[in-house]
């Protein structure tokens, strides 16, 4: 059940909280009692969003996918996807300053579009987050055995497609998830320090990698990104270009996780918007330089190794062993930090929905440990479900890869469940919340929101498009090829059945409590 509270006259809507007491009063205006402990500052909030995107992990891992599908010119998909996601980011930043509540996308959606739409937004985010925890944790298999052979506990073959590699990946992934669960449960302040340390090391690693690749450049930036690599000659380059856009789409999401910790952040109305925007901006600049640097430093843009191994091949070909090992260690730290950030975000979404009595066993899931001030039970449940998903990888690497790809599709769908109703409110001339916002888009609200909706919808369709080379690279399995559509349909059906069980149950503060939909004065 939800703990509700009446607004405190000492903290009128729209004011800037200056202490934990004021933050609690601000939360009370939205219908919730302060239970989670506030121990996240500005840099830690930024670190949460940046860790989720984790360019050193995702660009490093997915470069080969983008290059293999679109050749060197796939670089241009990076700024195109950024334009869309930055517009989404700005809408989210505005809402994070108005609704500083855990379970951000779920809370924003239900307050803008009602309980039903909001519930499905939360459901999609929860599923997407849990799958992402598994996907990031299993990436340890691609790094740790390369650092030290002792991390290969099962067999000798480190490939994820082999039985021994898949089994070992499950072991490493499980250890990673358990470690993140323990850190997350200890307390948000400690978790914040770990995340900040991981992000700082990751940023240093990105700078070191970019500098090293620029020093070893074989060609100019213009020459690196100006050719298509003979992709798409038969049907033209455009289809190949669209397919290669998946790399950028897979990387540039999750920046909203900075808002998931709003109830644990100090002065969240000011902190969260800055954290969300800065997380995406830094990721865009750093990731773009990594892509250009790899294309400049690659011994040959026509080498098959670039499509198969990506940036890892550039490092092993152009950098000495010691520097290469150091970078791999930093990548491993980044993977752990990213897994921690996603696990924490997922547990906050589950906590927020359970607190509103919108999940089975809601009263148990919504409990907060009084000593640590964290939702320990939801953290354990999220991690247990992620480990179960890890088990799919045993002998079914293709299925696991398809599931992780589709998790991005449903997150983009959840984003649309915020940006579409937000646009409707703007076009109707109604407020998105009560009070004077700390961060507002003003006259730019409608054009920014339109771009977020139109481009967001197109990108979601592009990701879900049943391309055999993406979902069924080995060929011959139509289920894998159409897995995105089938998975989204299954998620909708299961979600609908679950929603019927919780629909109408008391507990969630009505959206009207936040005065959404008032005509602008």
C-alpha positions in Angstrom: 0.0 0.0 0.0 1.0 3.6 -0.6 1.8 5.8 2.2 0.2 9.1 1.4 0.8 12.5 3.0 -0.6 16.0 2.6 1.4 18.8 1.1 3.4 20.8 3.7 2.7 24.5 3.5 6.4 25.1 4.3 7.3 23.7 0.9 4.9 25.1 -1.8 4.9 23.5 -5.2 7.6 24.7 -7.5 10.0 25.8 -4.8 13.6 24.5 -4.7 14.3 22.1 -1.8 17.3 23.0 0.2 17.4 20.2 2.8 16.3 16.6 3.3 13.3 17.9 5.2 12.3 20.1 2.2 12.9 17.2 -0.1 10.6 15.0 2.0 7.9 17.8 1.9 8.3 18.0 -1.8 7.7 14.2 -2.1 4.7 14.5 0.2 3.1 16.8 -2.3 3.1 14.0 -4.8 1.5 11.6 -2.3 4.4 9.7 -0.8 6.2 9.5 2.5 10.0 9.7 2.6 11.2 6.2 3.3 14.3 5.8 1.1 17.5 7.5 2.4 18.8 10.5 0.5 22.5 10.0 -0.1 23.0 10.8 -3.8 24.6 14.1 -4.9 24.9 15.8 -8.3 27.9 13.8 -9.6 26.6 10.5 -8.3 23.2 11.2 -10.1 25.1 11.9 -13.3 27.2 8.7 -12.7 24.0 6.7 -12.5 22.8 7.8 -15.9 26.3 7.6 -17.5 26.9 4.2 -16.1 23.7 2.9 -17.6 24.7 4.1 -21.1 28.3 3.0 -20.4 29.9 3.9 -23.7 33.1 2.1 -22.9 31.1 -1.1 -22.6 28.4 -0.7 -25.2 30.4 1.1 -28.0 33.3 -1.4 -27.4 30.9 -4.3 -27.7 28.6 -3.1 -30.5 31.0 -1.4 -32.8 31.4 -4.6 -34.8 27.6 -4.8 -35.3 27.3 -1.3 -36.7 30.4 -1.6 -38.9 29.4 -5.0 -40.1 26.0 -3.8 -41.2 26.9 -0.4 -42.6 30.6 0.0 -43.1 32.6 3.1 -42.1 29.7 5.5 -42.9 27.6 3.9 -40.1 29.2 6.6 -38.0 26.6 9.1 -39.2 23.9 7.0 -37.5 25.4 8.2 -34.2 24.4 11.9 -34.5 21.0 11.0 -36.0 20.1 8.8 -33.1 21.5 11.4 -30.7 19.1 14.1 -32.1 16.1 11.9 -31.3 17.4 10.8 -27.9 18.4 14.3 -26.8 14.9 15.5 -27.5 13.6 12.6 -25.4 16.2 13.5 -22.8 15.0 17.1 -22.6 11.4 16.0 -22.2 12.5 13.7 -19.4 14.6 16.3 -17.8 11.6 18.7 -17.6 9.5 16.0 -16.1 12.2 14.9 -13.6 12.2 18.4 -12.2 8.4 18.3 -11.7 7.9 14.7 -10.6 11.1 13.7 -8.6 9.7 10.2 -7.8 11.3 6.7 -7.9 10.1 4.7 -10.9 10.4 7.7 -13.1 9.0 6.6 -16.5 6.2 4.7 -14.8 5.3 7.7 -12.6 5.5 10.3 -15.4 3.4 8.2 -17.8 0.6 7.4 -15.3 0.4 11.1 -14.2 0.2 12.2 -17.9 -1.9 9.5 -19.4 -3.6 7.7 -16.6 -3.1 4.5 -14.6 -3.4 2.0 -17.5 -0.9 3.6 -19.8 1.4 4.3 -16.9 1.2 0.7 -15.7 2.3 -0.6 -19.1 5.1 1.9 -19.3 6.4 0.6 -15.9 5.9 -3.0 -17.0 7.9 -2.5 -20.2 10.7 -0.6 -18.3 10.9 -3.3 -15.7 11.2 -6.1 -18.3 13.7 -4.1 -20.3 15.8 -3.3 -17.3 15.9 -6.9 -16.0 16.9 -8.2 -19.3 19.6 -5.5 -19.6 21.0 -6.5 -16.2 21.5 -10.0 -17.6 22.9 -8.7 -20.9 25.5 -6.5 -19.2 26.5 -9.1 -16.6 27.1 -11.7 -19.3 29.4 -9.3 -21.1 32.0 -10.1 -18.4 32.7 -13.3 -20.4 34.1 -11.2 -23.3 36.6 -9.4 -21.0 37.6 -11.3 -17.9 39.1 -14.4 -19.5 41.1 -12.2 -21.8 42.6 -10.4 -18.8 43.4 -13.7 -16.9 42.8 -17.2 -18.0 41.9 -18.1 -14.4 38.5 -16.5 -15.0 37.6 -19.3 -17.4 36.2 -21.7 -14.8 34.7 -24.1 -17.3 36.6 -25.6 -20.3 39.0 -23.7 -22.6 36.7 -22.1 -25.2 35.8 -18.6 -24.2 33.3 -18.0 -27.0 29.8 -17.3 -25.9 28.5 -19.6 -28.7 30.4 -22.6 -27.3 29.0 -24.8 -24.4 32.0 -24.0 -22.1 32.0 -20.3 -22.9 28.2 -20.0 -22.4 28.4 -21.9 -19.1 31.3 -19.8 -17.9 29.4 -16.7 -18.9 26.5 -17.7 -16.7 28.9 -18.2 -13.8 30.7 -14.8 -14.2 27.3 -13.1 -14.9 25.8 -14.6 -11.7 28.8 -13.5 -9.6 28.5 -10.0 -11.0 24.8 -9.7 -10.3 25.2 -11.0 -6.8 27.9 -8.5 -6.1 25.8 -5.7 -7.4 22.9 -6.8 -5.3 25.0 -6.7 -2.2 26.3 -3.3 -2.9 22.9 -1.9 -3.8 21.4 -3.3 -0.6 24.1 -1.9 1.7 22.9 1.7 1.2 22.5 4.3 -1.5 25.5 6.4 -0.3 27.9 3.4 -0.6 26.4 2.4 -3.9 26.8 6.0 -5.1 30.5 6.0 -4.2 31.0 2.7 -6.1 29.2 4.1 -9.1 31.1 7.4 -9.0 34.4 5.5 -8.8 33.5 3.3 -11.7 32.4 6.2 -13.9 35.5 8.2 -13.1 37.6 5.2 -14.1 35.5 4.7 -17.2 35.9 8.4 -18.3 39.6 8.1 -17.8 39.6 4.9 -19.9 37.6 6.5 -22.7 40.0 9.5 -22.9 43.0 7.1 -22.8 41.5 4.9 -25.6 40.6 7.9 -27.8 44.0 9.5 -27.4 45.8 6.2 -28.1 43.7 5.6 -31.3 44.2 9.1 -32.5 48.0 8.8 -32.1 47.9 5.5 -34.0 45.7 6.9 -36.8 46.2 5.5 -40.2 43.9 7.9 -42.0 42.2 11.3 -41.5 38.7 11.6 -39.9 37.2 12.5 -43.2 38.6 9.5 -44.9 37.5 7.3 -42.0 33.8 8.1 -42.2 33.2 9.0 -45.8 32.8 5.6 -47.5 30.2 2.9 -47.3 32.6 0.0 -47.4 30.8 -1.5 -50.4 27.7 -2.2 -48.3 24.3 -2.4 -49.8 25.4 -2.3 -53.4 22.4 -4.2 -54.8 19.5 -2.4 -53.2 21.4 0.8 -52.4 23.1 1.9 -49.2 20.0 3.1 -47.4 18.8 -0.3 -46.1 22.3 -1.1 -44.8 22.5 2.3 -43.2 19.2 1.8 -41.4 20.3 -1.6 -40.2 23.6 -0.2 -38.9 21.6 2.4 -36.9 20.8 -0.3 -34.4 24.2 0.1 -32.8 23.6 3.7 -31.8 20.0 2.8 -30.7 21.3 0.1 -28.5 23.8 2.4 -26.8 21.9 5.7 -26.3 19.2 4.8 -23.9 19.0 4.5 -20.1 20.0 8.1 -19.3 16.7 8.4 -17.5 18.1 6.1 -14.7 19.4 9.2 -13.1 15.8 10.1 -12.3 15.0 6.6 -10.9 17.0 7.5 -7.8 15.1 10.8 -7.4 13.8 9.9 -3.9 17.4 9.2 -2.9 18.9 12.3 -4.4 19.5 15.5 -2.6 17.6 18.5 -4.2 16.3 16.2 -7.0 14.2 18.9 -8.7 17.5 20.6 -9.7 19.9 17.7 -9.7 18.0 15.2 -11.8 17.4 17.3 -14.9 21.1 18.3 -15.0 22.2 14.7 -14.4 20.0 13.3 -17.3 21.2 15.9 -19.8 24.9 15.7 -18.9 24.8 11.9 -18.9 23.6 11.8 -22.5 25.8 14.7 -23.7 29.0 13.2 -22.3 28.1 9.8 -23.7 27.4 11.3 -27.1 30.8 13.1 -27.3 32.8 10.3 -25.8 31.1 7.5 -27.9 31.4 9.5 -31.1 35.2 10.0 -30.5 35.6 6.3 -29.8 33.9 5.4 -33.1 36.0 7.9 -35.1 39.2 6.9 -33.4 38.6 3.2 -34.1 37.9 4.0 -37.8 41.0 6.2 -38.0 43.3 3.7 -36.3 42.1 0.4 -37.9 45.0 -1.1 -40.0 42.5 -1.6 -42.8 38.8 -0.6 -43.2 38.3 -3.6 -45.4 39.7 -6.2 -43.0 37.1 -8.8 -41.9 38.4 -8.6 -38.3 36.9 -5.1 -38.0 33.4 -6.6 -38.6 34.0 -9.6 -36.4 36.0 -8.2 -33.4 35.5 -4.4 -33.7 37.5 -2.1 -31.4 39.1 -5.1 -29.7 40.9 -5.9 -32.9 42.1 -2.3 -33.3 43.5 -2.4 -29.8 45.3 -5.7 -30.2 46.6 -4.6 -33.6 47.8 -1.1 -32.8 48.4 -0.9 -29.0 51.0 -2.8 -26.9 49.9 -5.6 -24.7 50.2 -3.8 -21.4 48.0 -0.9 -22.5 45.5 -3.3 -24.0 45.2 -5.3 -20.8 44.8 -2.0 -18.8 42.0 -1.0 -21.1 40.3 -4.4 -20.7 40.4 -4.0 -16.9 38.7 -0.6 -17.2 36.1 -2.2 -19.5 35.4 -4.8 -16.9 35.0 -2.1 -14.2 32.6 -0.3 -16.5 30.6 -3.4 -17.1 30.3 -3.9 -13.3 29.3 -0.2 -12.8 26.7 -0.4 -15.5 25.2 -3.6 -14.1 25.0 -1.9 -10.7 23.3 1.1 -12.2 20.7 -0.9 -14.1 20.0 -3.3 -11.2 19.4 -0.3 -8.9 17.1 1.3 -11.5 15.1 -1.8 -12.0 14.6 -2.3 -8.3 13.3 1.3 -8.0 10.8 0.8 -10.8 9.6 -2.4 -9.1 9.5 -0.7 -5.7 7.5 2.3 -7.1 4.9 0.0 -8.8 4.7 -2.2 -5.7 4.2 0.8 -3.4 1.3 1.8 -5.6 -0.1 -1.7 -5.1 0.3 -2.4 -8.8 2.3 -5.6 -8.6 1.5 -9.0 -7.0 2.9 -9.2 -3.5 3.1 -5.4 -3.5 3.1 -5.0 0.3 6.2 -7.2 0.6 8.0 -5.8 -2.4 7.4 -2.2 -1.2 9.2 -2.7 2.1 12.2 -0.5 2.8 15.0 -1.7 5.0 14.9 0.8 7.9 18.6 0.6 8.5 19.9 0.9 4.9 17.0 2.9 3.6 16.9 0.8 0.4 14.3 -1.5 -1.1 16.3 -4.7 -0.5 13.6 -7.2 -1.4 13.0 -5.7 -4.9 16.7 -5.7 -5.5 16.9 -9.4 -4.7 13.9 -10.2 -6.9 15.3 -8.2 -9.8 18.6 -10.0 -9.5 17.0 -13.5 -9.2 15.0 -12.9 -12.4 18.1 -11.6 -14.3 20.0 -14.7 -13.3 17.1 -16.9 -14.6 17.4 -15.0 -17.9 21.1 -15.7 -17.9 20.4 -19.4 -18.0 18.8 -19.0 -21.5 22.3 -18.5 -22.8 23.2 -22.1 -22.1 23.3 -23.6 -25.5 21.0 -20.9 -26.8 23.3 -18.0 -27.5 21.1 -16.9 -30.5 18.0 -16.8 -28.3 19.8 -14.8 -25.6 21.1 -12.3 -28.2 17.6 -11.9 -29.6 16.1 -11.3 -26.1 18.7 -8.7 -25.2 18.1 -6.9 -28.5 14.3 -6.9 -28.0 14.7 -5.4 -24.5 15.8 -2.2 -26.2 12.6 -2.2 -28.3 10.3 -2.3 -25.3 12.2 0.4 -23.5 11.8 2.7 -26.6 8.1 1.8 -26.5 7.9 2.8 -22.8 9.6 6.1 -23.7 6.8 6.8 -26.2 4.3 6.2 -23.4 5.8 9.4 -21.8 6.6 11.5 -24.8 3.3 11.0 -26.6 1.0 12.0 -23.7 3.4 14.9 -22.9 3.0 16.2 -26.5 -0.8 15.9 -26.2 -0.8 18.0 -23.1 1.3 20.6 -24.8 -0.9 20.7 -27.9 -3.9 21.1 -25.6 -2.3 24.0 -23.8 -2.3 22.2 -20.4 0.3 22.1 -17.8 2.5 19.0 -17.3 2.4 19.5 -13.6 1.6 22.0 -10.9 3.9 24.8 -9.8 6.7 26.7 -11.5 9.1 24.2 -13.0 12.8 24.3 -12.1 13.7 23.2 -15.7 11.3 24.0 -18.5 11.5 23.9 -22.3 9.2 27.0 -22.7 8.4 27.8 -26.4 10.7 24.9 -27.5 8.5 22.4 -25.7 6.3 21.5 -28.7 9.0 21.2 -31.4 11.3 19.2 -29.1 8.5 16.9 -28.1 7.4 16.4 -31.7 10.9 15.3 -32.7 11.0 13.0 -29.7 7.7 11.3 -30.6 8.2 11.0 -34.4 11.9 10.0 -34.4 11.3 7.8 -31.3 8.6 5.9 -33.1 10.6 5.5 -36.2 13.7 4.2 -34.3 11.5 1.7 -32.4 10.2 0.3 -35.7 13.7 0.2 -37.1 15.0 -1.7 -34.2 12.2 -4.2 -34.3 12.3 -4.7 -38.0 12.7 -8.5 -38.6 16.2 -8.4 -40.2 17.7 -11.9 -40.5 21.2 -10.5 -40.3 20.4 -9.1 -36.9 18.0 -11.6 -35.2 18.9 -14.8 -37.1 22.4 -14.4 -38.4 22.8 -18.2 -38.8 19.7 -18.4 -40.9 16.8 -20.9 -41.1 15.0 -19.9 -37.8 11.9 -17.8 -38.6 11.1 -17.5 -34.9 14.4 -15.7 -34.2 13.9 -13.5 -37.2 10.5 -12.3 -36.0 11.5 -12.5 -32.4 11.1 -8.8 -31.7 7.5 -8.8 -32.8 6.7 -12.0 -31.0 8.4 -10.9 -27.8 6.6 -7.5 -27.7 3.3 -9.3 -28.3 4.0 -11.8 -25.6 5.1 -9.0 -23.2 1.8 -7.2 -24.0 -0.3 -10.3 -23.4 1.4 -11.2 -20.1 1.3 -7.6 -19.0 -2.4 -7.3 -19.8 -3.2 -10.4 -17.7 -1.2 -9.0 -14.9 -2.8 -5.6 -15.1 -6.3 -7.1 -14.9 -5.3 -8.6 -11.5 -4.1 -5.2 -10.1 -6.5 -2.9 -11.9 -8.6 -0.8 -9.6 -6.8 -1.8 -6.4 -6.4 1.1 -4.0 -3.0 2.5 -3.1 -1.7 4.8 -5.9 -2.2 8.5 -5.4 -4.4 9.7 -8.2 -2.7 11.6 -11.0 -4.9 14.6 -10.1 -3.0 14.9 -6.9 -0.3 16.5 -9.0 -2.8 18.7 -10.8 -1.8 17.4 -14.2 -3.8 18.9 -17.0 -4.6 22.4 -15.7 -5.0 25.0 -18.3 -2.0 27.3 -18.6 -2.8 30.6 -16.9 
